[in-house]
């Protein structure tokens, strides 16, 4: 069974009706597990996080912290997310990772608050390495309110990365996603139901999504990243992987948290639906 390892904080996200487990690493690992891969997370969290209860089926390598990272998520009408950080866990500790997990098939660097440092990916023997950009592209005011900032060390933090994932809301004004191609061979810019753009050093491709009724968009970009990386490892085809990732993400938004993640059969069913809609002229690739 191929192995997927995600590095980053698991979080508790406050919602109107309570709280849900969040964090890019947890969403991505759960999606990979649902797709039939062996999945693991390396994180730092407090006693309120119970790996067996909160991430069933996913291996968790945790350094125990005084508290877990906590966010309040608020969504604007245009889909933009406003976040407030109310607690932050201690630093990640790579020493808690056993040697048997130092060479996963896929490695995802998934920070939410710059907790993944520079030159991390080269310390692993992963075949495919991805990174979700958001955690390096925001800073927090004294009251915890998140705001966009420029990427301070993309050369160091993206060392050894093959694909970087970010949404149209992540970049500060005036910063072009294509500038990241200096550091990685592929950039994937997501725009919700408007689809995504796959940028390489040779070309740019617009890829349609699969619009579904949205219950909770939190984590959709992280699930997309997991679906893309899983399929890219399996096929080596970035366009096929982008379509697969889009259909993987279309499942995630239909429930709160990770409750609606689709398995391989469901994602493949949605791929067929997506292709039929494209062929009928409802979208253009």
N, C-alpha and C positions, 0 to 999 in steps of 0.2 A: 504494500500500500504506500503510495507517495506521501511525503510529509510536508506540512505547511507550518511555519513558525512565524508568529507575529510578536513584535516588540513594542511595548507601550503601556501606558496606564489603562487599567480598567477603571471605569468611573461609575458613580451613581448620579443619574440625571433626574432632576426634580421635574415632575409633570403635574398637571392639574389634579389628577387623581391619585398621586402618590409619587413613587419613584420607579425607575427602571435601570437595569444594568446597561451601561454604555461604554464608550471608548472605542476608537478605531480598531484596536487590536482584538477586542472581544467580538465585535461585529464580524470582522474579517475571518477570524478563526472559526466562529460558529458557521459561517457560510461555507468555508472550505470543508468542515466536518460534514455538513449537510450534503455536499457534493461527493462524498465518499472518500475523502482524504483523511489521513491521520493528522490532527491539528493540535497545536500547542500555543500557549501564550507565555511570554516572559514579562512579568509585571512587578509592580510594587503596590501593595494595598494594605488596608487596615483590617482589624478583626471582624468588621462588619461584612467583609467579602468572604464567602464560603465557596471555594472552588467546586466542590461536588454538588452543592445546591445551585449555584449561580451559573456555572459553565459545564453542565453535564455533557460528557462525551469529549471534552477538550482537556488535554493535559495542561496543567498550570504550574509554572515555575515562579514562585513568588518570594520576594523579600518582604518581610513583615514590616509594616509602617505604623506609625501612631494613628494615622487616619487614612482613609481612601480619598481619592480625588473626587470632588463633587462639582456639578454644574447645574445651573438653571438655564434651560433652553427656551427661547421665545422666537416665534417665526413671524416675519412680516408678510404682507399680502403678496409680494413678489417672490416669495420663497426664501429670501435672505434670512439667515439665522442670527439672532443676537444671543450671546452667551455671557453668563456671569459665573466666575470661578469662586466657589465659597470655601473650598478646602483642597489641599494638594498633598499627595503622598510623597514619601522620601524618594531619593534617586533610585533608578534601576540598578540592579547589581547583576552583571553578567556572570559572576562566579556561581550563582545558584543554578546555572544551566549545566546539565550533565554533558559529558563529551559526546554521547550518542546523539545529541541534538545540535551539535556544532556544524553539521553538514546537511541541513534540510534540503529538500528539492526546491522549495520556494521559501524565501525569506521576505517578510514585509516589515519595513520600518514604519511604525504607525504612531508617532507622537501626537499628543493632544496639547501639550504645554512645553514643548522643546525638551522633553525628557530623554530623547535619543540624541546622543552627541555625535561628534565628527568621527570619521574613520571606523564606524561600527561594522558596516557590511564586509569590508576586507578581512575582518577577524573570523568570518564564517566561510564554509565551503559550499554555499548554496549555488545551485545551477541557475536559478532565476531570482533576481532581487527587485522588489518594488518599494516605493516609498509614498506615503500619503503626506502631502505638503502642508496641510493646514496647521499642524502643531508648531511648525517653524515660521509661520507667516502671521502670527498674532502675538500681541503683548497684552498684559492685564494691568488695568488701573488699580490704585489702592483699594477701591471698592469691589474689585474682581471683574469689572466689565472688560470684555475682550474687544480689541480693535486691531485692524490690519496694520502690519509693519513690513518693511522690506526684509528680504531674506538675508541674514547676516553672514552666513557661511555656507552657501550652497555647494561650493567646491568640496569642502570637507564632509558635510553631512550627506551629500549625494555620491561620495566616492564609492565605486563598485555597484551603483544602482543602474538597472536597465530601463526601468519605467517609473515615471513620477506621475502621481494622480492629484488633481486639484479641481475645485469647482470655480465657476466664473465669479463667485463671491469671495474667493480666498485672496486673490492678488490685490495689492494696493493699487489705487488709480495710477495709470500711466505705465505700469509694469507689464510687459508682454510675455505670455507663457512661452513663446518661441525662444526667448532668451535663455531658458533652462536647457535648451538643446546643446549649449556649450558643455554641459556637465553629464547629460544622459542621452541615450539614443532615441528615447520615446517619451513624449509628454501627452497625457490624456486629460483634456479639459472637459468637464461635464457641465451640462446646462439643464439639468432636470429633464422635464418632458420634451424640451427642445432638442434633445439628443446630446451628442458629444463630438469633439474634434480630436482625432488622432494625429499628432504632429511627429514627423520623423525628420531626419536631416535631409531627406530627399523629397518629401511630399507632405501634403496635408489632406486628410480625409474627414468628411463629415459623415457621422454614423448615427442613424435614427435610433431613438429609444423605443420602448414599448409602453405607451401611456396606460396607466391603470388607475383605478379609484384610490386616492391617497388618504391613508389614515394617519400615518406618522412617517415623515421623510427622514428622520434621524437615522444615521448610519447607512443610508443608501449608497453614498459614495464609497464607503469602506467595503460594503458588500460587492459593489461593482469592481473594486480593485481586486478583491479575492477571486471573483469569477474570471476576470481577465487573466490574472496570473496563473490560475489553475489551467485554464484552456491554452494559454500561451506555452506553458510547459509541455502540455500534451501534444500540441500541433506545431508550434513555432510560427504560427500565422497571426500577426497582430490584428488584422481586420476580423478574422473569425473569432479571436479572443475578445475583441471589443463588442461584437454582437452578443456573444455568450455572456459577457459581463453585464450588458444592458438588460438582458432578460433575467439574469440572476437578481439584479437590483430591483426589477419590476415586481418581484415577489415581496421583497423586504418592506416596501412602503404600504403594503396592504394590512399590516398589523402594527401594534405598538412594540417598540424594541425589536427583538429578533424573533418574535412569535410567529411570523409568517414566512420565514425563509423557505425557499423551495428546494426540493431534492433534485437530483440529476434528471429524472424523468420529467418533472414539471418544467425545469428550465428548457429542456429539449422540446417539449410541447410548445412552449412560448416562442422558441426559435422558429418553429414551423409557422405559427400564427404571424409572427413578425414578417417572415419572408412573403407570406401570402398578401399581407397588407401592402408591402412594398411593390409586389408584382401587380396588384390591383391599382397602383398609381396613387395610393393615399399618402405615401411619402416618397421622397427621392433620396437615394444614397449619394 
